[in-house]
Amino acid sequence: MAAAFQPFELERIMSDWEQVVEYNLSESGAHPVKVRELIEHDPDILDRMLDTELGYGYANGSPELREAIAQYYPGATAENVLVTIGCIEANFITFQTLLEGGGEVAVEVPCYLQSWGLAHNLGAVRRTFNLDPDRGWALNTDSLEAAVSDKTKLISICNPNNPSGQILTESEMDAVVRVAERSGAYLLADEIYAGSEREREDVSPTFYGRYDRVIAAGSMSKSFAMPGLRIGWLVGSRDLIRKLWMRHEYLALSTAKLSNHFLAPLALRPDVRKAIFERTRGYIRRGWDNYQTWIGENADILSLVPPQATAISFVRYNLKTDSATLANRLIQEKSVLIGPGDYFGVPNHLRISYGLPPDYLNEGLRRISSLLRQIAEEEAAGSENERGAAAG
Ligand SMILES: Cc1ncc(COP(=O)(O)O)c(C=O)c1O
């Protein structure tokens, strides 16, 4: 009998609540770009868009868009690129293609658990390897070696990492490639957060080109701050890209024409990409100052390895209440949404976004700490009562 369907818990809570709460601190991209802000980089584009017929467009992505993507991957051409509906489809069809008929997959934890649920729903055998919270979320290479064998078909990694915001070092990347090469497994590198670096100016390097079975996934949703375009992509060998395209035909046919032919190619133009990444980093860096102050003020409950990239942080809390209960109380009592750590594979953590306008961020954080303090008091009173009952 097939195993029960596993829902995608993080996206479930977000779909239910992100448009409802007063303060949404669950979003992992920087504050979204307005259409007006984007098209200011090409004043004639609007006219061209208005004269466009709303036909299907290119199923695998317009040549212009695939070339614009390929320029950022060493040695890639438009033939190595497939354009998808967001990185969510990119990951989905990669899993579906490479795990057809089951097999083993090695999944990084913590991560965006699309990989975890998807592997289960495809009937694959799941192994995990870890980033270590006690070593600043460094890659635990022993756990990687243990999770990967010659049975492994796919290794799934996210760099920069969602939710910890850490960027793999060059030697960690080498270790991942070494382990993948030894087993012959494909390596799916979800690099959707490259470009959102908080501490450094260079864009995090890609795995693409380091091993012939790398498939790199990206998107307009996070560092580009344009999730509404619903454009993502995969970059891999021509052979694999053709196989993935055949799954894309079943699932999506093509992406939306105005994004595919106009808006995404414009956002990827080198000067525009640079300006957008600066905007994203501006939100992240300004938000970080406020956020760091808030963490300091609540250091009796919270601790954090500072994220090196992304608009999110993965903060540890020292209360007994589990993270899903805490997140639900935040929704019900404070109208704030965050991501519970359990939905990324790590208990006693919360994923909180900080790449937001200051007034919005500060009020959201104020509400979170007020509930944390209330829960700390409740838990202390509960322990007091238990002690009283035991003594009586
Ligand atoms: C690591 C990761 N991959 C993929 C996605 C899906 O993004 P998209 O909007 O491009 O479909 C997300 C969204 O949060 C993500 O965090």
The ligand as an ORCA input file, in Angstrom:
! r2SCAN-3c Opt
* xyz 0 1
  C      14.925     27.007     -0.684
  C      13.699     27.338     -1.470
  N      13.512     26.749     -2.658
  C      12.422     27.005     -3.399
  C      11.445     27.882     -2.963
  C      10.256     28.148     -3.844
  O      10.424     29.391     -4.462
  P       9.689     29.914     -5.777
  O       8.885     31.092     -5.352
  O      10.787     30.293     -6.713
  O       8.852     28.824     -6.317
  C      11.587     28.522     -1.724
  C      10.544     29.430     -1.203
  O      10.505     29.800     -0.078
  C      12.757     28.249     -0.968
  O      12.966     28.828      0.216
*
